[in-house]
Amino acid sequence: MRAKDALGQSGERVAADFLEEKGIRVIDSNWRCASGEIDLVALDGAELVIVEVKTRRSRRYGDPLEALTRAKLLRLRTLAVLWAREHQQVIGSLRIDAVGVIMGRSEPPHIDHLKGVA
């Protein structure tokens, strides 16, 4: 596994744990289809939450959340519908969140959670 992929997976685990601690229940991760991938799928009460996780070792090349593009956020809405269809879920309320994780080598992870980014 490439170091970048391992870092991304570690960041997704950190993000999932963080969300769970906040009472947001993660119900799926790394869901893929021909149109793309959803990092985390969660429920916040009855609201379906699609979570994009961006992980970096430092802010040397900018904040992880700066890597989110408008196109990616729009694609996540489409992916949410495809996920719901595949899992036979009715979407009442949908929210797209972003979690930025800085995984320094010697300090605990720094986590930024933005709700409703798209």
N, C-alpha and C positions, 0 to 999 in steps of 0.2 A: 504494500500500500504506500502511495506517495505521502510524504510528510504533510503536504497541504490537505489531502483527504483526511488523514488522521487528525489533524488540527480541527478541521470542520466537524468531524464526528464528535470529538471531545467537546467542542463548543455547543453542539446540539444537545448533548447529554447535560451539560451545565445549564443550558437554557430550559430544558425540560424539567430539571429538578427545581430551578428557580420558579417556574410557572406553577408547578405542583405546590410549592411552599406558599404561593399566593392564592391557592384555592382554585386554580385553573387546571382542570383534569386533562392531561394529554392522552389522546385515544389512538393516535397513529403517528408514525414517523417515517420519513424518507419514502413517501408514497410516490411512485413514478407511473407515468403513462407516456404515450407518444408525444403529448404536448408539453411535457415538462415534469418538474418534481416539486412536491410540497415537503418542506423540512419537518414541520410539526402540525398536526391537526389536534385541536383541543376543544373542550367545552368550558365556557365560563357561565355557569348557570345553564340556561337553555340556549345560549348564544354559541354558534359555531365560530371558532376562531382558527384562522389559517395563519401560521407563524413562519416568517422568513427569518432565518438565523444567519448572521454574518459574524465571522470569527477572525481575529487577527492576533498576532503575538504582541503588537504594540501599535501606537498611533503614528509611527514613523511615516507611513504612507497615507495617513488620514484616518479618520474614525471609521470603524467598520460599517456603520449605518450610511455613510456617504456613498457606499457602493450600490445602494438601492437605486434602481432606475424606475422611471414612470412606466416604462414598458414591462418591467418585471412585476410591478405591483398590479398592472392591468391583467397580466397573464395569470397571476395568483387568483383573481376573481374567476376566471375561466376554469382554472384547475379546481377551485372549490366546488363549482357546479359538477364537474366531471367526477370528483371524489364522492360527492353526495349521491350522484346517480349510481356509481359503482357499489356503494355501500347501502343503497336503498334508504337514504336519509332525506328527510324533508328539511329544507333550509328555511327556518322561520326568520332568524336574524343572523347576519353574517358580519364578521369583523376581520380585518386584516391587521395583524400586529407585526412588529419587527423587534428582534432582540439582537443587540450588538454585544459581543463578548470579546474582552481583551484577556488573553490567556498568557500573562507574563510567566516567565520561567521560575521566578522565585517568590512571587506574591500571589495571593488568592485572585481568582478571576474577577474582573470588573464587568458588571452587567448593566446595560441600558435597555429598558423595555418601553417601547413606544406603542401605545394602543391606538387602533383605528387610523393607520397610516394611509389607507386607501379605501 
